[in-house]
């Protein structure tokens, strides 16, 4: 089946940050819940996309890829190698896909196209509740993360010795280029909000006072 491009389609996404030899993938639901995240050699990524494309519910998912843009600078052979792989990934997927440039992602997540990678990463962490919630979890408030409480160091009755009120956060295992793939997913959804709002009939913005809501 030939792939077809969309600007936005609601539903879960397979976000992909392509590289010359290895690429990062994040599978995410519209509510931000992560289903999978990993980095693999490009041939393995292409094979995985072909396999997933045969799934029963694949029509619900959109492949979102980070697309390279023109910045007026000289590029090397690795850039073109990455673009070749990008095309292979889309072909392997063979379904609905969307492209988003890195500068778009920065604009939607950081309100600045000149934002640095560290700013994008922090924007992701903030969306999931900050460092304590998104990354390291939260220590038990009773034993302060010691696992014991009181004289004799008896096991904490609150966390039962686990030390944590909440285990590692949803982004605890995100690393390296997975951050870029995660940002691609969130940038895509932010663009989707703008497209959806722009498509709303103008009269919905002028609902008379006291009118029932839908």
Secondary structure as UniProt FT lines:
FT   STRAND          4..5
FT   STRAND          13..17
FT   STRAND          22..28
FT   TURN            30..31
FT   STRAND          34..41
FT   HELIX           42..52
FT   TURN            53..54
FT   TURN            56..57
FT   HELIX           58..60
FT   STRAND          62..67
FT   HELIX           77..93
FT   STRAND          96..101
FT   HELIX           102..110
FT   TURN            113..114
FT   HELIX           117..127
FT   TURN            128..129
FT   HELIX           131..134
FT   STRAND          138..139
FT   TURN            141..145
FT   STRAND          148..149
FT   HELIX           151..153
FT   STRAND          154..155
FT   TURN            157..161
FT   STRAND          164..166
FT   TURN            170..173
FT   TURN            176..177
FT   HELIX           178..199
FT   HELIX           202..206
FT   TURN            209..210
//
